[in-house]
């Protein structure tokens, strides 16, 4: 779950930095622009890590479903933020877009590490994998 903590920590830290800048009164728009991309990235990562650790063959179907769910969620979220709450559009859209791109880039890099075997599924989701071999390893290559 380290990627989740990195995503949350960097998001909150960057929002605190923006909030501390004198003369910038758009901290609410920046925070609300961060929340949806952060929630989407965290939820996707948790689902991906757990699925990869237990049933990696289902990962593609999960990611396609998550893409569709996020498409609907983000559309509704932006509509509510700009239409119902009447946030100032420019700071909100800049924040939303920046966090969306940065978090998805980070998620893609973590997926690359996971699929490349540079990190074990246990490290990703915090669960312990059953061992198959006498030496205690799972013998699963990239999943090991």
N, C-alpha and C positions, 0 to 999 in steps of 0.2 A: 504493500500500500504506500510505498515511498512516493510514487508519482502523484498520488492524491494529495499528500501533504505538501509536496513541492508546488502543485497547482494552487492549492488554497493559500499557502503561505506567501507565494509571490503575488497572487492577486490582492490579498489583503494589504501586504506591504506596499505595493504600488499605489493602491487607493489611499493609504495613509500618507504617502509622499505627495500625491496630488492634493490631498486635503490640506496639507501643511503649507502649500505654496501661498504666499500672501497675494491677495487680490484675485484669487481664483475662487469664485463662488458657485462652481458647478460640481461640487463634491457629491451631491445627491444624484445627479445625472451620471456621473462616472461610476458610482457604486451600483446604481441600477443597471447601467450598461455592462457591468462586470458579472452580475449575479446569474443571468441566464446562461451565458457561455460557460461560466464556471460550473454551474449545476449540470449542464449537458455534458461537459467533458468529464467531470467526476463520475457521474452516473454511467456513462459509457465505459470509462476505464474500469470501474468496479465490475461491471457485467462482463467485459472482455477478459479481465484477469481471472475471474472465477470460471468462466466458460472454458478458457484455454487450459486451465489447470485440471478441469474435470472431464470435459468433452470437446477437445479442440476441433473435431470434425463439424461441430455446430457453429463455429465462430463466424463463418461467412454469412450464414442466415441471420445470426444475431446482429451483425453489423449492418446488414441491409435493413432490418427492422428498426434498428436504432436510428439509422439515417432518416427513414420516413417519419419516425416519431419526433425526432429533433426538428425536422422541417416544419411540421405542424406546430410544435411547441414554440419555436422561435418566431414564426409568423404571428401566432396569437399573442406572444409576449410583447413584441414590438408594437403591435396594434394597440394593446392595452396601455403600454407606457406612453405612447405618443398621442393616441386618440382619447383615452379615458383620463389618464393622469395629467395629460397636457405638459409633459416635460419639455424643456427646451431641446429642440431636435438636434442641433449641431453637436453639443457636447455629448448627448446620449448616443448618437449614431457613431461618432468618432470613438467613444469608449467601447461600445458594443462591437464595432468592427475590429478594433485593435485587440481586444480580449479574445474575440472569436478566432481570429487568425493565429494569435500567439498560442492559445491553448490547443488548437487543433494541430499546430506545428509541433508542439511539445508532445502531444499524444501520438503523432505519427512517428516521432523519434523514439518514443518508448516502445511502440509496436515494432519498429525496426529492430530494436535491441532484443525484444522478446522473441521474435521470429528468427532472429539470427543466432539464437542460443547463447547470447552474452549474459543473460540473466535468467534464473530459473523461475518457474511458475510459483514456487514457494515464496521467493523473494517478492514477487509481484503482488500476490493476494494474501500473504501471511498465513496460509494454511499449509499444513505438512502433507506431503505426498506419500502414498504408500510405497514401500520399497519392494522391489522384485528380486534383486540380486543378493547373493550371500554377503557381498561387501557393503550392502546398505544403500547402494545407488539404485536409481529407478531404471537405469539402462535405456532411458528414453531419448537420448540425444538432446535435442533442443528443449525438451520438456524437463530434462533431468536436473 
